[in-house]
Amino acid sequence: MCLAVPGKIEHFVADDPEAMKMAKVDFGGIKKVINLDLVPEADVGDFVLVHVGIAISKVDEEEAQRTLNFLEGMGELDELKIDEILLKERKSEGL
């Protein structure tokens, strides 16, 4: 199943106008760097829907939280948690 997961933009990680617009996004405690090129109006504190690492639209906080709660209840956020655990393991092993 393809999902777009809501997350909150914490801060931008690339400040070069020639580069892709990238930001650290929080998905209910799971944090990833996301491409924001499709939502150039998105700013720190905004909530965005993310599909395969790319923000595809902005959403309001209430809708984002409702969706996160629903996905978590269905176990659909487990893949994000596993990805974060694997990334931490790789970093600790120096990979």
Secondary structure as UniProt FT lines:
FT   STRAND          5..12
FT   TURN            17..18
FT   STRAND          22..27
FT   TURN            28..29
FT   STRAND          30..35
FT   TURN            37..38
FT   TURN            40..41
FT   TURN            44..45
FT   STRAND          47..51
FT   TURN            52..53
FT   STRAND          54..59
FT   HELIX           61..73
FT   TURN            74..77
FT   HELIX           78..92
FT   TURN            93..94
//
